[in-house]
Amino acid sequence: MPQINIVAGIYSAVICLIIFSYLCTRKGREDKPRRYLALMCIFNVGMLVGDIFCWMFEGYARAWYPTALLAGGVIFYFFSGPLLLSFSGYIIETVQAKTGTNRIFWRLAVVLCAGQMLFSVLTIWNGMYFFLTPENVYQRGSYFVLSQLIPGLSFALSATLMVIYRRSLHWQDTLFLSSHILLPLVAQVIQILNYGISLLNVSITLALLLVFIHIQLVREVRMEHQEKELAEARIDIMLSQIQPHFLYNSLTAIRRLCDSNPLQAKATIQDFAQFLRGNMNALTSKAPIPFAQERIHTEAYLQLEFQRAPDRLKVIYDITAQDFTIPPLTLQPLVENAVRHGVLRREEGGTVTIRTTETEHSYLVIVCDDGVGFQPEPSDSKGDAKIGLNNVRKRLADICHGSLTITSTPDAGTVVTIAVPKKGGQT
């Protein structure tokens, strides 16, 4: 039986270390529930190491074996306190309880953890949890029940917290979290009634594995939701750029050119097709594209606007950096806002300047106009003129961790700046 317990403990420790390594190295490790789960894994490894020591060195009369056995027992009980505290913290962060009840439960969990750790250390001198016989055999102490009562109270505390905040938990959350209470409790009862069987930490490892699987499932659902949001954003931004009046005005300009300048009409049709192609491609593109490609799409749009207002629109290009990538339909919506809501609202028109540059850490795309300007609104504004800007801002953050800032003064023009981190935006 000791050999079986040792092998089971080693396998359990390896599983916990694998989960711990994954949680500490993957994206999202700053998430508090994931951090608590990582702590639970490492504290369970501590308990497993102590338990393995106990089974390895018990019953042998070599000089230093009693010391190793005593150390193993103390380590086992000592790490059980932080393990239970981490589980309480995991539940609190999962339900996101921000009330006074939360603080009370956390303080009670801290007291139970401190008590278990303190009594574990005192056992070295008073044998309250366990003691060693002259034959170097582990024996339960006079207060062994206390070593089991404290974890029981901690589990009861966690279960109470789950009941109080049951409406904040999805049924899957409740199921997987309950496994971390029920499995150790069942194992603990079996262990108390049958000395020599070590099931507690194996059951905790199984519960941790189930919770880890649940976290991964939730993460996949969240990623699918984000993908759906990005797809909807691409559709919204495409539709916001291809409004019926823009199509009508472009086709009207082409029809007029067919009579007055057929060659120019042919070139304008090509620009119109290029513009539509760029919008359609953006619906299926999930990755950033070269800035030069986005610039071609923007120039196709501007050529269409030149046909509408050849004398009122001027564009200046100041491109000093272009060896980077940006999400599709990023530059063109900004230029369209500058044209439609900036310079063309002035009777005399104005100038749009498209500038790129780079700093030590990022590439900058700047769109300036000397139009009517506006009072910048919050990023969640629902105004028609802001739909394109809001979508660009969100997609920049989601796709390449970029940012968008706006500086505008009524009657003095607008400056929109995109910052693309070099790590995420460089080709």
VOPAGU-2260 file (C-alpha; in pm, 1 decimal, decimal comma):
REM VOPAGU-2260
SITE   aa  ch    i         X         Y         Z
SITE  MET   A    0       0,0       0,0       0,0
SITE  PRO   A    1     279,0     258,5      74,6
SITE  GLN   A    2     420,7     205,9    -274,6
SITE  ILE   A    3      78,7     267,8    -430,0
SITE  ASN   A    4      35,5     585,5    -223,0
SITE  ILE   A    5     380,6     710,2    -326,6
SITE  VAL   A    6     320,7     646,5    -697,5
SITE  ALA   A    7     -24,9     807,7    -682,8
SITE  GLY   A    8     125,3    1108,5    -504,0
SITE  ILE   A    9     399,5    1151,7    -763,7
SITE  TYR   A   10     152,6    1134,6   -1051,8
SITE  SER   A   11     -74,0    1385,9    -877,7
SITE  ALA   A   12     217,7    1622,7    -817,0
SITE  VAL   A   13     320,2    1603,8   -1182,7
SITE  ILE   A   14     -35,5    1687,6   -1295,8
SITE  CYS   A   15     -50,9    1984,5   -1059,0
SITE  LEU   A   16     285,7    2113,7   -1178,3
SITE  ILE   A   17     174,0    2088,5   -1541,9
SITE  ILE   A   18    -142,6    2287,0   -1466,6
SITE  PHE   A   19      58,6    2539,4   -1263,2
SITE  SER   A   20     310,3    2588,0   -1545,2
SITE  TYR   A   21      32,9    2637,4   -1800,4
SITE  LEU   A   22    -150,1    2892,6   -1585,1
SITE  CYS   A   23     170,0    3087,7   -1518,0
SITE  THR   A   24     288,8    3104,8   -1877,5
SITE  ARG   A   25     -26,0    3148,4   -2085,1
SITE  LYS   A   26    -204,9    3471,7   -2165,9
SITE  GLY   A   27    -455,9    3566,7   -1898,1
SITE  ARG   A   28    -233,6    3471,8   -1602,5
SITE  GLU   A   29    -312,6    3811,7   -1447,7
SITE  ASP   A   30    -674,5    3696,2   -1404,6
SITE  LYS   A   31    -733,9    3656,3   -1029,2
SITE  PRO   A   32    -929,0    3326,8   -1040,6
SITE  ARG   A   33    -650,1    3175,6   -1253,1
SITE  ARG   A   34    -390,3    3298,7   -1004,0
SITE  TYR   A   35    -578,7    3140,1    -715,6
SITE  LEU   A   36    -604,7    2814,0    -909,3
SITE  ALA   A   37    -228,7    2825,6    -971,1
SITE  LEU   A   38    -170,2    2874,5    -597,6
SITE  MET   A   39    -399,9    2582,0    -520,7
SITE  CYS   A   40    -190,4    2363,4    -751,3
SITE  ILE   A   41     140,8    2458,3    -592,9
SITE  PHE   A   42       7,9    2422,0    -235,9
SITE  ASN   A   43    -133,6    2080,7    -324,2
SITE  VAL   A   44     213,1    1984,3    -450,1
SITE  GLY   A   45     345,3    2087,9    -108,2
SITE  MET   A   46      95,8    1860,0      63,5
SITE  LEU   A   47     178,8    1577,2    -176,8
SITE  VAL   A   48     551,5    1611,8    -106,2
SITE  GLY   A   49     483,6    1591,9     267,3
SITE  ASP   A   50     259,0    1288,0     220,6
SITE  ILE   A   51     517,0    1114,3       0,0
SITE  PHE   A   52     784,0    1172,7     265,6
SITE  CYS   A   53     560,2    1013,8     527,0
SITE  TRP   A   54     505,1     696,9     324,2
SITE  MET   A   55     872,7     674,2     220,0
SITE  PHE   A   56    1032,9     701,8     563,3
SITE  GLU   A   57     775,3     551,7     800,6
SITE  GLY   A   58     873,0     233,4     982,0
SITE  TYR   A   59    1246,4     244,1     908,7
SITE  ALA   A   60    1500,0     277,3    1190,0
SITE  ARG   A   61    1775,0     471,4    1016,3
SITE  ALA   A   62    1907,4     768,2    1207,9
SITE  TRP   A   63    1764,3    1053,1    1005,0
SITE  TYR   A   64    1438,0     886,8     894,0
SITE  PRO   A   65    1237,6    1007,8    1196,2
SITE  THR   A   66    1335,2    1365,5    1111,2
SITE  ALA   A   67    1227,6    1318,1     751,3
SITE  LEU   A   68     899,0    1160,0     861,6
SITE  LEU   A   69     830,9    1441,5    1108,6
SITE  ALA   A   70     910,3    1703,2     841,1
SITE  GLY   A   71     680,2    1529,7     593,6
SITE  GLY   A   72     387,9    1528,8     836,8
SITE  VAL   A   73     434,7    1894,5     930,6
SITE  ILE   A   74     464,2    1998,8     563,8
SITE  PHE   A   75     146,2    1807,2     480,5
SITE  TYR   A   76     -64,3    1982,2     743,8
SITE  PHE   A   77     109,5    2320,0     700,2
SITE  PHE   A   78      26,0    2351,2     327,9
SITE  SER   A   79    -333,4    2242,1     377,0
SITE  GLY   A   80    -411,7    2584,2     528,7
SITE  PRO   A   81    -299,0    2797,4     228,4
SITE  LEU   A   82    -463,2    2546,3      -8,2
SITE  LEU   A   83    -801,1    2594,5     158,1
SITE  LEU   A   84    -752,7    2971,5     172,2
SITE  SER   A   85    -674,0    2982,0    -200,0
SITE  PHE   A   86    -992,1    2787,6    -274,8
SITE  SER   A   87   -1196,2    3040,8     -77,2
SITE  GLY   A   88   -1028,6    3320,9    -270,1
SITE  TYR   A   89   -1103,4    3143,2    -597,1
SITE  ILE   A   90   -1473,2    3123,0    -516,3
SITE  ILE   A   91   -1489,1    3487,6    -405,8
SITE  GLU   A   92   -1325,9    3603,6    -728,7
SITE  THR   A   93   -1543,6    3371,8    -938,3
SITE  VAL   A   94   -1868,8    3512,6    -799,3
SITE  GLN   A   95   -1713,5    3861,7    -802,8
SITE  ALA   A   96   -1868,7    3941,6    -467,4
SITE  LYS   A   97   -1796,5    4302,5    -373,3
SITE  THR   A   98   -1994,5    4323,3     -50,7
SITE  GLY   A   99   -1931,3    4319,4     321,7
SITE  THR   A  100   -2022,8    3949,7     325,4
SITE  ASN   A  101   -1725,3    3886,6      99,4
SITE  ARG   A  102   -1484,8    4049,0     346,4
SITE  ILE   A  103   -1628,2    3854,8     641,3
SITE  PHE   A  104   -1588,5    3523,2     462,9
SITE  TRP   A  105   -1234,5    3607,7     358,3
SITE  ARG   A  106   -1135,7    3700,4     714,4
SITE  LEU   A  107   -1281,8    3376,6     849,5
SITE  ALA   A  108   -1090,7    3182,2     583,0
SITE  VAL   A  109    -769,1    3361,4     682,3
SITE  VAL   A  110    -825,3    3274,0    1049,3
SITE  LEU   A  111    -878,1    2905,9     966,7
SITE  CYS   A  112    -567,2    2904,6     746,6
SITE  ALA   A  113    -354,6    3071,5    1015,7
SITE  GLY   A  114    -481,6    2826,1    1277,2
SITE  GLN   A  115    -396,9    2521,9    1064,5
SITE  MET   A  116     -47,9    2653,7     989,9
SITE  LEU   A  117      18,8    2744,0    1355,3
SITE  PHE   A  118    -100,4    2410,1    1494,0
SITE  SER   A  119     102,8    2226,2    1229,8
SITE  VAL   A  120     421,9    2391,2    1353,2
SITE  LEU   A  121     333,2    2338,9    1721,6
SITE  THR   A  122     291,3    1968,0    1647,6
SITE  ILE   A  123     671,2    1942,4    1625,4
SITE  TRP   A  124     687,7    1999,2    2001,5
SITE  ASN   A  125     353,0    1891,5    2149,3
SITE  GLY   A  126     240,3    1619,1    1904,3
SITE  MET   A  127    -112,6    1757,7    1892,4
SITE  TYR   A  128    -176,3    1644,2    1532,9
SITE  PHE   A  129      53,8    1340,7    1524,6
SITE  PHE   A  130     360,1    1191,5    1692,6
SITE  LEU   A  131     618,9     923,5    1612,7
SITE  THR   A  132     659,7     600,3    1806,7
SITE  PRO   A  133    1008,2     467,4    1896,8
SITE  GLU   A  134     972,9     238,5    1592,3
SITE  ASN   A  135     935,4     552,0    1372,9
SITE  VAL   A  136     568,5     490,6    1304,2
SITE  TYR   A  137     319,8     774,1    1249,2
SITE  GLN   A  138      44,5     790,7    1514,8
SITE  ARG   A  139    -247,7    1030,8    1534,7
SITE  GLY   A  140    -222,1    1280,3    1819,4
SITE  SER   A  141    -472,0    1384,2    2083,2
SITE  TYR   A  142    -596,1    1674,5    1870,1
SITE  PHE   A  143    -595,2    1494,0    1537,2
SITE  VAL   A  144    -967,7    1566,7    1507,5
SITE  LEU   A  145    -882,1    1937,6    1502,2
SITE  SER   A  146    -660,1    1884,1    1195,6
SITE  GLN   A  147    -965,7    1743,8    1017,5
SITE  LEU   A  148   -1217,3    1988,0    1167,6
SITE  ILE   A  149   -1041,7    2298,1    1033,7
SITE  PRO   A  150   -1053,2    2179,1     668,3
SITE  GLY   A  151   -1413,8    2074,3     725,3
SITE  LEU   A  152   -1502,8    2422,3     848,1
SITE  SER   A  153   -1320,3    2575,5     552,4
SITE  PHE   A  154   -1515,3    2356,6     308,7
SITE  ALA   A  155   -1838,3    2449,5     486,5
SITE  LEU   A  156   -1741,6    2816,6     454,1
SITE  SER   A  157   -1684,1    2777,5      80,5
SITE  ALA   A  158   -2011,3    2588,1      37,0
SITE  THR   A  159   -2199,6    2861,0     223,8
SITE  LEU   A  160   -2045,4    3124,9       2,0
SITE  MET   A  161   -2154,2    2931,2    -307,6
SITE  VAL   A  162   -2509,7    2905,0    -172,3
SITE  ILE   A  163   -2529,2    3277,7     -93,0
SITE  TYR   A  164   -2405,9    3378,3    -438,8
SITE  ARG   A  165   -2566,0    3090,5    -630,6
SITE  ARG   A  166   -2741,0    3337,2    -862,3
SITE  SER   A  167   -2403,0    3475,7    -967,5
SITE  LEU   A  168   -2282,3    3129,3   -1069,2
SITE  HIS   A  169   -2366,3    2940,1   -1383,4
SITE  TRP   A  170   -2475,7    2582,9   -1319,6
SITE  GLN   A  171   -2147,7    2461,4   -1469,4
SITE  ASP   A  172   -1951,9    2681,6   -1225,4
SITE  THR   A  173   -2149,4    2531,9    -936,3
SITE  LEU   A  174   -2090,5    2177,4   -1059,6
SITE  PHE   A  175   -1714,6    2208,1   -1101,3
SITE  LEU   A  176   -1662,9    2407,1    -781,0
SITE  SER   A  177   -1871,9    2157,6    -585,6
SITE  SER   A  178   -1636,5    1883,5    -700,6
SITE  HIS   A  179   -1357,8    2059,5    -511,0
SITE  ILE   A  180   -1563,8    2026,6    -192,4
SITE  LEU   A  181   -1731,5    1689,5    -231,3
SITE  LEU   A  182   -1437,0    1486,9    -364,4
SITE  PRO   A  183   -1193,4    1587,2     -82,9
SITE  LEU   A  184   -1464,6    1541,7     182,1
SITE  VAL   A  185   -1541,5    1188,8      63,3
SITE  ALA   A  186   -1170,9    1107,8      41,9
SITE  GLN   A  187   -1112,0    1253,3     388,0
SITE  VAL   A  188   -1385,3    1038,8     543,3
SITE  ILE   A  189   -1247,0     724,9     377,1
SITE  GLN   A  190    -896,7     815,6     495,2
SITE  ILE   A  191   -1006,1     871,2     855,9
SITE  LEU   A  192   -1190,0     538,7     867,8
SITE  ASN   A  193    -918,8     341,9     686,3
SITE  TYR   A  194    -567,1     428,8     797,1
SITE  GLY   A  195    -309,5     351,8     530,2
SITE  ILE   A  196    -515,2     473,0     235,0
SITE  SER   A  197    -401,8     809,4      96,0
SITE  LEU   A  198    -680,5     956,5    -118,1
SITE  LEU   A  199    -713,0    1318,4      -5,1
SITE  ASN   A  200    -454,7    1484,6    -228,2
SITE  VAL   A  201    -535,7    1257,7    -522,0
SITE  SER   A  202    -898,8    1372,5    -496,0
SITE  ILE   A  203    -786,8    1735,8    -469,7
SITE  THR   A  204    -575,0    1689,8    -781,6
SITE  LEU   A  205    -874,6    1545,4    -965,4
SITE  ALA   A  206   -1087,8    1840,0    -852,5
SITE  LEU   A  207    -820,7    2087,4    -964,4
SITE  LEU   A  208    -805,2    1915,5   -1301,1
SITE  LEU   A  209   -1184,6    1945,5   -1337,7
SITE  VAL   A  210   -1176,3    2315,5   -1244,8
SITE  PHE   A  211    -891,2    2370,4   -1490,9
SITE  ILE   A  212   -1091,1    2200,6   -1768,2
SITE  HIS   A  213   -1385,9    2423,2   -1681,2
SITE  ILE   A  214   -1168,6    2735,0   -1706,0
SITE  GLN   A  215   -1051,1    2626,2   -2049,4
SITE  LEU   A  216   -1409,0    2566,5   -2163,1
SITE  VAL   A  217   -1512,3    2910,8   -2040,7
SITE  ARG   A  218   -1211,0    3059,9   -2217,5
SITE  GLU   A  219   -1311,5    2894,9   -2545,2
SITE  VAL   A  220   -1666,1    3029,3   -2512,5
SITE  ARG   A  221   -1528,2    3375,9   -2442,9
SITE  MET   A  222   -1301,2    3357,3   -2747,0
SITE  GLU   A  223   -1593,3    3249,7   -2965,5
SITE  HIS   A  224   -1791,2    3544,8   -2832,7
SITE  GLN   A  225   -1505,0    3781,7   -2911,1
SITE  GLU   A  226   -1476,8    3637,5   -3261,3
SITE  LYS   A  227   -1847,6    3698,5   -3309,3
SITE  GLU   A  228   -1810,9    4056,4   -3187,1
SITE  LEU   A  229   -1519,9    4115,2   -3424,6
SITE  ALA   A  230   -1721,6    3975,5   -3714,5
SITE  GLU   A  231   -2014,7    4199,7   -3625,3
SITE  ALA   A  232   -1777,7    4495,2   -3596,7
SITE  ARG   A  233   -1639,1    4424,2   -3943,2
SITE  ILE   A  234   -1991,6    4414,2   -4083,9
SITE  ASP   A  235   -2090,0    4733,5   -3900,9
SITE  ILE   A  236   -1788,2    4923,6   -4020,8
SITE  MET   A  237   -1830,3    4800,9   -4377,5
SITE  LEU   A  238   -2194,4    4903,2   -4380,8
SITE  SER   A  239   -2111,3    5237,1   -4223,7
SITE  GLN   A  240   -1875,2    5310,0   -4513,5
SITE  ILE   A  241   -2103,1    5192,1   -4796,5
SITE  GLN   A  242   -2412,1    5401,0   -4734,4
SITE  PRO   A  243   -2678,5    5423,1   -5008,9
SITE  HIS   A  244   -2618,2    5793,0   -5062,7
SITE  PHE   A  245   -2246,5    5730,8   -5119,1
SITE  LEU   A  246   -2321,2    5459,7   -5374,9
SITE  TYR   A  247   -2575,1    5684,1   -5546,4
SITE  ASN   A  248   -2338,2    5980,6   -5559,4
SITE  SER   A  249   -2051,7    5766,8   -5692,5
SITE  LEU   A  250   -2264,9    5607,8   -5963,2
SITE  THR   A  251   -2410,0    5946,2   -6057,4
SITE  ALA   A  252   -2058,8    6087,5   -6096,2
SITE  ILE   A  253   -1958,8    5789,2   -6313,8
SITE  ARG   A  254   -2267,7    5834,3   -6533,6
SITE  ARG   A  255   -2183,4    6202,8   -6581,6
SITE  LEU   A  256   -1825,3    6117,7   -6674,6
SITE  CYS   A  257   -1945,1    5865,0   -6932,8
SITE  ASP   A  258   -2075,3    6159,1   -7136,9
SITE  SER   A  259   -1804,6    6414,6   -7067,7
SITE  ASN   A  260   -1488,5    6207,0   -7014,3
SITE  PRO   A  261   -1517,3    5833,7   -7092,9
SITE  LEU   A  262   -1153,2    5762,8   -7004,9
SITE  GLN   A  263   -1198,2    5921,5   -6663,0
SITE  ALA   A  264   -1522,2    5727,5   -6619,1
SITE  LYS   A  265   -1332,7    5405,7   -6684,5
SITE  ALA   A  266   -1071,0    5498,5   -6421,7
SITE  THR   A  267   -1342,6    5592,9   -6173,5
SITE  ILE   A  268   -1518,6    5259,2   -6222,9
SITE  GLN   A  269   -1189,4    5088,4   -6141,4
SITE  ASP   A  270   -1158,1    5299,2   -5824,9
SITE  PHE   A  271   -1517,3    5212,2   -5733,0
SITE  ALA   A  272   -1450,4    4839,7   -5781,8
SITE  GLN   A  273   -1128,4    4866,9   -5577,2
SITE  PHE   A  274   -1317,6    5040,0   -5298,0
SITE  LEU   A  275   -1592,3    4775,1   -5288,1
SITE  ARG   A  276   -1335,1    4494,7   -5301,1
SITE  GLY   A  277   -1148,8    4638,3   -5004,4
SITE  ASN   A  278   -1467,3    4655,5   -4797,2
SITE  MET   A  279   -1572,5    4303,8   -4887,8
SITE  ASN   A  280   -1227,8    4159,4   -4813,9
SITE  ALA   A  281   -1240,9    4317,6   -4468,8
SITE  LEU   A  282   -1540,4    4100,0   -4381,1
SITE  THR   A  283   -1332,6    3781,8   -4401,4
SITE  SER   A  284    -997,0    3916,9   -4282,4
SITE  LYS   A  285    -908,3    3836,5   -3920,2
SITE  ALA   A  286    -544,6    3942,7   -3935,8
SITE  PRO   A  287    -374,8    4279,9   -3986,9
SITE  ILE   A  288    -283,2    4374,8   -4343,7
SITE  PRO   A  289      13,9    4577,3   -4476,1
SITE  PHE   A  290     -33,2    4951,3   -4438,3
SITE  ALA   A  291      37,3    4993,7   -4809,4
SITE  GLN   A  292    -268,3    4779,4   -4888,9
SITE  GLU   A  293    -490,6    4987,9   -4661,6
SITE  ARG   A  294    -348,9    5302,0   -4823,2
SITE  ILE   A  295    -448,8    5176,6   -5172,5
SITE  HIS   A  296    -802,1    5118,7   -5046,5
SITE  THR   A  297    -810,9    5468,9   -4898,3
SITE  GLU   A  298    -683,7    5626,7   -5219,7
SITE  ALA   A  299    -959,7    5448,2   -5414,2
SITE  TYR   A  300   -1214,5    5605,3   -5179,9
SITE  LEU   A  301   -1057,9    5950,7   -5217,0
SITE  GLN   A  302   -1065,4    5927,0   -5596,3
SITE  LEU   A  303   -1441,5    5877,7   -5574,3
SITE  GLU   A  304   -1472,9    6180,4   -5344,6
SITE  PHE   A  305   -1264,6    6389,8   -5587,3
SITE  GLN   A  306   -1529,8    6328,0   -5853,2
SITE  ARG   A  307   -1791,8    6478,9   -5623,6
SITE  ALA   A  308   -1597,0    6781,8   -5506,9
SITE  PRO   A  309   -1284,8    6832,1   -5718,5
SITE  ASP   A  310   -1238,3    7192,9   -5612,8
SITE  ARG   A  311   -1317,4    7158,3   -5242,7
SITE  LEU   A  312   -1097,9    6864,8   -5139,2
SITE  LYS   A  313    -720,7    6853,5   -5113,9
SITE  VAL   A  314    -518,5    6561,6   -4978,1
SITE  ILE   A  315    -157,3    6572,8   -4858,9
SITE  TYR   A  316      45,9    6255,2   -4802,4
SITE  ASP   A  317     337,9    6260,3   -4558,6
SITE  ILE   A  318     437,0    5891,7   -4542,5
SITE  THR   A  319     765,9    5831,0   -4365,5
SITE  ALA   A  320     690,2    5479,9   -4231,9
SITE  GLN   A  321     488,2    5205,0   -4393,7
SITE  ASP   A  322     662,2    4876,9   -4312,9
SITE  PHE   A  323     397,0    4769,8   -4062,5
SITE  THR   A  324      50,5    4617,4   -4051,2
SITE  ILE   A  325    -286,2    4744,1   -3930,6
SITE  PRO   A  326    -635,7    4593,5   -3915,9
SITE  PRO   A  327    -825,6    4625,0   -4245,8
SITE  LEU   A  328   -1062,1    4920,8   -4279,0
SITE  THR   A  329    -866,2    5126,0   -4028,8
SITE  LEU   A  330    -728,1    5421,8   -4223,9
SITE  GLN   A  331   -1014,2    5461,1   -4472,3
SITE  PRO   A  332   -1290,3    5522,8   -4211,3
SITE  LEU   A  333   -1077,4    5792,0   -4048,0
SITE  VAL   A  334   -1017,1    5963,0   -4381,2
SITE  GLU   A  335   -1387,2    5938,1   -4467,3
SITE  ASN   A  336   -1481,0    6102,3   -4138,1
SITE  ALA   A  337   -1230,0    6379,5   -4208,2
SITE  VAL   A  338   -1380,5    6434,0   -4554,1
SITE  ARG   A  339   -1752,2    6397,2   -4486,3
SITE  HIS   A  340   -1773,3    6542,1   -4134,6
SITE  GLY   A  341   -1481,4    6781,4   -4158,3
SITE  VAL   A  342   -1367,8    6959,8   -4472,6
SITE  LEU   A  343   -1679,7    6912,3   -4692,6
SITE  ARG   A  344   -1892,8    7077,1   -4427,4
SITE  ARG   A  345   -1708,2    7398,6   -4500,9
SITE  GLU   A  346   -1836,6    7581,9   -4802,7
SITE  GLU   A  347   -1485,0    7639,8   -4924,6
SITE  GLY   A  348   -1375,0    7283,4   -4844,0
SITE  GLY   A  349   -1034,6    7208,8   -4694,5
SITE  THR   A  350    -733,2    6978,9   -4667,9
SITE  VAL   A  351    -690,0    6628,7   -4529,1
SITE  THR   A  352    -336,9    6526,9   -4432,3
SITE  ILE   A  353    -238,6    6161,7   -4396,5
SITE  ARG   A  354      87,6    6120,8   -4208,0
SITE  THR   A  355     281,1    5818,5   -4077,1
SITE  THR   A  356     582,2    5809,0   -3851,1
SITE  GLU   A  357     736,2    5581,1   -3592,5
SITE  THR   A  358     862,6    5604,4   -3237,7
SITE  GLU   A  359    1078,9    5365,5   -3040,5
SITE  HIS   A  360     783,8    5145,8   -2947,1
SITE  SER   A  361     509,8    5204,7   -3203,7
SITE  TYR   A  362     403,5    5318,8   -3548,4
SITE  LEU   A  363     178,8    5622,9   -3570,6
SITE  VAL   A  364     -86,2    5693,9   -3834,1
SITE  ILE   A  365    -218,6    6050,5   -3814,7
SITE  VAL   A  366    -515,8    6187,6   -4006,3
SITE  CYS   A  367    -557,9    6567,0   -3983,0
SITE  ASP   A  368    -817,3    6795,5   -4134,9
SITE  ASP   A  369    -888,2    7167,7   -4116,3
SITE  GLY   A  370   -1264,6    7118,4   -4126,8
SITE  VAL   A  371   -1540,9    7221,5   -3890,1
SITE  GLY   A  372   -1421,7    7001,6   -3603,3
SITE  PHE   A  373   -1646,9    6868,8   -3330,4
SITE  GLN   A  374   -1670,2    6815,6   -2959,1
SITE  PRO   A  375   -1521,1    6467,4   -2896,8
SITE  GLU   A  376   -1775,1    6229,1   -2745,5
SITE  PRO   A  377   -1720,6    5921,3   -2527,1
SITE  SER   A  378   -1592,2    5612,8   -2706,7
SITE  ASP   A  379   -1928,9    5438,8   -2662,2
SITE  SER   A  380   -2118,8    5716,5   -2837,6
SITE  LYS   A  381   -2385,2    5588,6   -3074,8
SITE  GLY   A  382   -2388,1    5885,2   -3313,9
SITE  ASP   A  383   -2373,6    5796,3   -3684,4
SITE  ALA   A  384   -2057,2    6002,4   -3736,6
SITE  LYS   A  385   -1882,5    5809,7   -3458,3
SITE  ILE   A  386   -1969,5    5450,9   -3558,5
SITE  GLY   A  387   -1659,4    5419,1   -3775,7
SITE  LEU   A  388   -1430,9    5566,2   -3509,6
SITE  ASN   A  389   -1569,5    5340,8   -3235,8
SITE  ASN   A  390   -1529,9    5028,6   -3448,4
SITE  VAL   A  391   -1176,6    5123,2   -3548,5
SITE  ARG   A  392   -1084,8    5181,8   -3183,6
SITE  LYS   A  393   -1225,2    4844,8   -3073,9
SITE  ARG   A  394   -1070,4    4648,2   -3357,3
SITE  LEU   A  395    -732,1    4811,9   -3303,6
SITE  ALA   A  396    -738,0    4706,8   -2938,8
SITE  ASP   A  397    -861,7    4352,4   -3009,7
SITE  ILE   A  398    -643,7    4268,7   -3309,8
SITE  CYS   A  399    -309,2    4438,7   -3244,2
SITE  HIS   A  400    -337,0    4606,8   -2901,1
SITE  GLY   A  401    -334,4    4945,9   -3070,5
SITE  SER   A  402    -503,3    5267,2   -2962,2
SITE  LEU   A  403    -689,4    5558,4   -3118,7
SITE  THR   A  404    -697,9    5912,9   -2982,9
SITE  ILE   A  405    -892,2    6213,9   -3107,8
SITE  THR   A  406    -817,9    6582,9   -3069,1
SITE  SER   A  407   -1078,0    6816,7   -3214,2
SITE  THR   A  408   -1177,4    7177,2   -3172,0
SITE  PRO   A  409   -1495,1    7324,6   -3320,8
SITE  ASP   A  410   -1411,9    7534,3   -3627,9
SITE  ALA   A  411   -1041,9    7439,0   -3600,7
SITE  GLY   A  412   -1025,5    7084,7   -3735,9
SITE  THR   A  413    -958,0    6736,2   -3605,7
SITE  VAL   A  414    -652,5    6518,4   -3549,3
SITE  VAL   A  415    -696,3    6141,2   -3515,1
SITE  THR   A  416    -391,1    5937,4   -3415,0
SITE  ILE   A  417    -353,3    5560,7   -3436,1
SITE  ALA   A  418     -70,5    5397,1   -3239,3
SITE  VAL   A  419      23,9    5041,3   -3340,3
SITE  PRO   A  420     275,3    4871,1   -3106,3
SITE  LYS   A  421     576,8    4747,5   -3299,7
SITE  LYS   A  422     556,0    4404,5   -3142,0
SITE  GLY   A  423     199,7    4359,8   -3259,2
SITE  GLY   A  424     197,4    4567,2   -3574,0
SITE  GLN   A  425     532,1    4511,1   -3741,1
SITE  THR   A  426     550,9    4289,7   -4048,8
